[in-house]
Amino acid sequence: MDIAGLSTVMSMSNLQTDWGMKMLDKTMDTANVQGSQLAQMIASVPTAQMELSVNPYIGSQFDVRI
């Protein structure tokens, strides 16, 4: 068993794990910021305007019979 080779492999494995965790942390931070910005953007739109964007034809025409 080669101790130096094993040490190198373990060191590279730890480096890859640490790098992967840092990238995951950065990705999670970015997703958190984007999610909060999206929530603020949705909250800033008036409810009536949001309803019209989802159902544009509801309420635009109606029949009145007397």
C-alpha positions in Angstrom: 0.0 0.0 0.0 1.4 3.3 -1.0 1.0 5.8 1.8 2.0 8.9 -0.2 -0.5 8.0 -3.0 -3.2 7.3 -0.5 -2.5 10.6 1.2 -2.7 12.4 -2.2 -6.0 10.7 -3.1 -7.5 11.6 0.3 -6.4 15.2 0.0 -7.9 15.5 -3.5 -11.1 13.9 -2.3 -11.3 16.4 0.6 -10.6 19.3 -1.8 -13.3 18.2 -4.2 -15.8 17.8 -1.3 -14.9 21.3 0.1 -15.2 22.9 -3.4 -18.5 21.2 -4.0 -19.9 22.4 -0.7 -18.7 26.0 -1.4 -20.4 25.9 -4.8 -23.6 24.5 -3.3 -23.6 27.2 -0.7 -23.1 29.9 -3.3 -25.9 28.4 -5.4 -28.3 28.3 -2.4 -27.5 32.0 -1.6 -28.2 33.0 -5.2 -31.5 31.0 -5.2 -32.5 32.6 -1.9 -31.9 36.1 -3.2 -33.7 35.4 -6.4 -36.7 34.0 -4.5 -37.0 37.0 -2.2 -36.7 39.3 -5.2 -39.5 37.4 -7.0 -41.7 37.5 -3.9 -41.2 41.3 -3.7 -42.0 41.7 -7.4 -45.2 39.6 -7.0 -46.2 41.5 -3.9 -45.8 44.9 -5.7 -48.3 44.0 -8.5 -51.9 45.0 -7.6 -54.2 42.1 -7.2 -56.6 43.2 -9.9 -53.8 43.4 -12.4 -52.5 40.0 -11.4 -56.0 38.5 -11.8 -56.4 40.0 -15.3 -53.0 38.6 -16.4 -54.2 35.1 -15.3 -57.8 35.3 -16.6 -57.9 38.2 -19.1 -61.4 37.5 -20.4 -63.2 37.2 -17.0 -65.4 40.2 -16.4 -64.7 41.9 -19.7 -68.1 41.0 -21.2 -71.4 40.3 -19.5 -75.1 39.9 -20.5 -77.8 42.0 -18.8 -81.3 40.8 -19.1 -84.2 42.5 -17.6 
